[in-house]
Amino acid sequence: MPGFAYNLPATRCKVGSKLAKVKGSVCHGCYALKGRYRFPNVKEALERRYKQAMTNKDWVFGMVYLINTSNKKEFRWHDAGDIQSAEHLQRIFQVCELTPSVKHWLPTRESVILSNINADDVPDNLIIRLSASKVDGPAPKSWPWTSTVVTKGKTCPAAEQDNECRDCRACWDKSVKNVAYGKH
């Protein structure tokens, strides 16, 4: 990842926690429900972030400070976890508006939350990619920027680059309508 990321507990995903139980879904076998994400200290940190993001009145300004002082040009929202509510999404919008020199990427499965906003209302420096539900399934049609998980025909080069983005920025690029990640 070329920049920093922010995550929440994958167990708090509204749609993803249900899809994690469905074989063939993009969330089945979720990486954020196994491995190091299961260590007690990691679980505690994720839960602390969740509570801060939902309730702390200074969360927006704290995030802005951390992002602006990182000197990174890209930021990823929710490498684990997902949007919790329309209010949570609006708080992310505030962070993006206050960090205009940073490109933000937010992958999500929360189509219901996105259905209540207009894509034109998303800050210019934020791309929200609505993820497909099924491996090898079609990209969602309800949102202009999407992602899919495929067994053939991936467009994400990370698997051939030591699992690194390197110079690829397709996930942050609004001219790229869909990013197809290889199933792993």
Protein Blocks (a to p, Z undefined) as FASTA:
>chain_A
ZZdcddddfklpmklmmmmmpghiakgopaklgcjllpmklmmmmmmmmmmmmmmmklmm
mmmmmmmmnopabdcehkbgcdfbfklmmmmmmmmmmmmmbccddddfblmlmmmpcfkl
pcfkbccddddfbghiacdfkbfbdcdddfehpabfklmnoopaklacklmmmklmbacd
ddZZ
